[in-house]
Amino acid sequence: MSIKITTLVENSVYGKGLQGEHGLSLLVDTGEHRLLFDTGASDLFIRNARILGIDLKEVDFLVLSHGHRDHTGGLHHFLAVNDKAQVVCKRELFQPKFKDERENGVMQPDALDSTRFRFVDEVTELCRGVFVFPQLPVTDEEDTHFEHFFTWTEGRKQADTFTDELALALKQGAEVSVLSACSHRGITNIIRAVQEYFPQTSLKLVLGGFHIRNTAKEKFDVIARFLESHLPQRLGVCHCTGIDKYALFHQCFADRTFYNYTGRVETL
């Protein structure tokens, strides 16, 4: 099974006519099914898809990684153009979210059609070879990214530990690839969860945001040390990882590392 991952929206852009924004949206095409992983911050992913010749009406599943607006901002726009896809997420996605004092959660949740949503709380195979991981235990607390983020739960505003976060795993025979949007609970912890579930597999690709932009180098070092013994064949970073941290990853892991910009296609 060949899988194609097209980045519809990311902070950076190089393709002619395409645009970038602070957000992330990935289209996963298995040949049998199409899945959208997040919607970016606006309807830009739809406009970019049109330029790339991609028909979003054909998407079978929309998977939402967590409730932040730069990943769910295009949700209403997607539902307006696609009338068949299931929206897969955790129930906690709809908890009000804040970055410091700024509201940062799902927009107009009461206006959404609840019949389109499928809530998951355990590892689920959405279609052949595509698994959603809604339980991401924090084994290494050094690789968490909760600072400045809050949620309204149990009647009060409190620190957000991102119980709404989930990741995708793409299994091809004895190899598995991991897609993560922001890795607030830590990309090392996410990889551990996938490898524990698929213990006999090797890592083919790790792709996504690691939420270490503008953080101290110590946060990078935690991830780099882990990857020294869990290095995938391909390491794609983007969005909240930061260009500066991408440069450090490239120094450590050379050409296995790439930056995953808007319009880029990765074929597995």
Residue pairs with C-beta under 8 A, 6 or more apart in sequence:
1 30
1 31
1 32
1 128
1 129
1 172
2 30
2 31
2 267
2 268
3 28
3 29
3 30
3 31
3 129
3 170
3 172
3 177
3 267
3 268
4 28
4 29
4 265
4 266
4 267
4 268
5 26
5 27
5 28
5 29
5 179
5 207
5 265
5 266
5 267
5 268
6 26
6 27
6 29
6 52
6 54
6 263
6 264
6 265
7 24
7 25
7 26
7 27
7 238
7 260
7 261
7 262
7 263
7 264
7 265
8 25
8 26
8 27
8 36
8 40
8 45
8 48
8 49
8 52
8 54
8 262
9 20
9 21
9 23
9 24
9 25
9 39
9 40
9 41
9 44
9 45
9 48
9 74
9 262
10 20
10 23
10 24
10 25
10 238
10 239
10 260
10 261
10 262
10 264
11 20
11 21
11 22
11 23
11 238
11 239
11 262
12 20
12 238
12 243
12 259
12 261
12 262
13 19
13 20
13 261
13 262
13 263
14 261
14 262
14 263
14 264
15 51
15 52
15 262
15 263
17 51
18 48
18 51
18 52
18 262
18 263
19 44
19 47
19 48
19 262
20 261
20 262
21 40
21 41
21 42
21 44
21 70
22 41
22 70
22 239
23 38
23 39
23 40
23 41
23 42
23 44
23 45
23 70
23 71
23 73
23 74
23 239
24 37
24 38
24 40
24 70
24 71
24 181
24 182
24 208
24 209
24 238
24 239
25 36
25 37
25 38
25 39
25 40
25 45
25 71
25 74
26 36
26 37
26 38
26 179
26 207
27 34
27 35
27 36
27 37
27 49
27 54
27 59
28 34
28 35
28 36
28 37
28 130
28 168
28 170
28 179
30 127
30 128
30 129
30 130
30 170
32 127
32 128
33 60
33 61
33 126
33 127
33 128
33 130
34 58
34 59
34 60
34 61
35 59
35 60
35 61
35 62
35 63
35 126
35 127
35 130
35 168
36 45
36 56
36 59
36 61
36 62
36 63
36 78
36 85
37 63
37 65
37 168
37 179
37 181
38 63
38 64
38 65
38 71
38 72
38 181
39 45
39 62
39 64
39 71
39 72
39 73
39 74
39 75
39 77
39 78
40 70
40 71
40 73
40 74
41 69
41 70
41 71
41 73
41 74
42 73
42 74
42 77
43 74
43 77
44 74
45 74
45 78
46 56
46 74
46 77
46 78
46 81
48 262
48 263
49 55
49 56
52 263
56 78
56 81
56 82
57 81
57 82
57 83
57 84
59 78
59 82
59 85
60 84
60 85
60 86
60 127
61 85
61 86
61 87
61 88
61 126
61 127
62 75
62 78
62 82
62 85
62 86
62 87
62 88
63 88
63 89
63 126
63 132
63 166
63 168
64 71
64 72
64 75
64 87
64 88
64 89
64 93
65 71
65 165
65 166
65 167
65 180
65 181
65 182
66 93
66 162
66 164
66 165
66 166
66 181
66 182
66 184
67 92
67 93
67 94
67 95
67 97
67 105
67 106
67 164
68 97
68 104
68 105
68 182
69 104
69 105
69 106
69 107
71 181
71 182
72 93
72 105
72 106
72 107
73 107
75 87
75 106
75 107
75 112
76 107
76 108
76 111
76 112
78 85
79 87
79 112
79 113
79 116
85 116
86 116
86 117
86 118
87 116
87 117
87 118
88 117
88 118
88 120
88 124
88 126
88 132
89 117
89 118
89 119
89 120
89 164
89 166
90 119
90 120
90 121
90 134
90 163
90 164
90 165
90 166
91 119
91 121
92 163
92 164
93 106
93 164
94 105
94 106
94 109
95 105
95 151
95 152
95 153
95 164
96 103
96 105
96 151
96 152
97 103
97 104
97 105
97 106
97 149
97 150
97 151
97 152
97 160
98 104
98 105
98 149
98 150
98 151
98 152
98 157
98 160
99 148
99 149
99 150
100 148
100 150
104 149
105 151
120 132
120 134
120 166
121 134
121 135
122 134
122 135
123 131
123 132
123 133
123 134
123 135
123 197
124 131
124 132
124 134
125 131
126 132
129 170
129 171
129 172
130 168
130 169
130 170
130 171
131 168
131 169
131 170
131 171
131 197
132 166
132 167
132 168
132 169
133 166
133 167
133 168
133 169
133 190
133 193
133 194
133 197
134 166
135 193
136 165
136 166
136 167
136 185
136 186
136 189
136 190
136 193
137 189
137 192
137 193
138 144
138 185
138 186
138 189
139 188
139 189
139 192
140 186
140 188
140 189
140 222
140 226
142 218
142 219
142 222
143 186
143 187
143 188
143 189
143 219
143 222
143 223
143 226
144 161
144 184
144 185
144 186
144 189
145 182
145 183
145 184
145 185
145 186
145 211
145 212
145 215
145 219
146 159
146 160
146 161
146 162
146 184
149 159
149 160
149 162
149 184
150 157
150 158
150 159
150 160
151 157
151 158
151 159
151 160
152 158
160 184
161 185
162 184
162 185
165 182
165 184
165 185
167 178
167 179
167 180
167 181
167 190
167 193
167 194
167 208
168 178
168 179
168 180
169 176
169 177
169 178
169 179
169 194
169 197
169 198
170 176
170 177
170 178
170 179
170 205
170 268
171 198
171 201
172 204
172 268
174 200
174 201
174 202
175 201
175 202
175 203
175 204
176 194
176 195
176 198
176 201
176 202
176 203
176 204
177 203
177 204
177 205
177 206
177 207
177 232
177 268
178 190
178 191
178 194
178 203
178 205
178 206
178 207
178 208
178 232
179 207
179 208
180 187
180 190
180 206
180 207
180 208
180 209
180 210
181 208
181 209
181 239
182 208
182 209
182 211
182 239
182 240
183 190
183 208
183 209
183 210
183 211
184 211
187 206
187 208
187 210
187 223
188 222
188 223
188 226
188 230
191 203
191 206
191 226
191 230
195 201
195 203
195 230
202 233
203 230
203 231
203 232
203 233
204 232
204 233
204 234
204 268
205 232
205 233
205 234
205 235
205 236
205 266
205 268
206 232
206 234
206 235
206 236
207 234
207 235
207 236
207 237
207 238
207 260
207 266
208 236
208 237
208 238
208 239
208 260
209 237
209 238
209 239
209 240
209 241
210 223
210 237
210 240
210 241
210 245
211 240
211 241
212 219
212 220
212 223
212 240
212 241
212 242
212 245
213 240
213 241
213 242
213 244
213 245
214 242
217 248
220 245
220 248
220 249
224 248
224 249
224 252
227 235
227 252
227 253
228 252
231 253
231 256
232 256
233 256
234 256
234 258
234 266
235 249
235 253
235 256
235 257
235 258
236 257
236 258
236 259
236 260
236 266
237 245
237 246
237 249
237 257
237 258
237 259
237 260
238 259
238 260
238 261
241 249
243 259
246 257
246 259
249 257
250 257
260 266
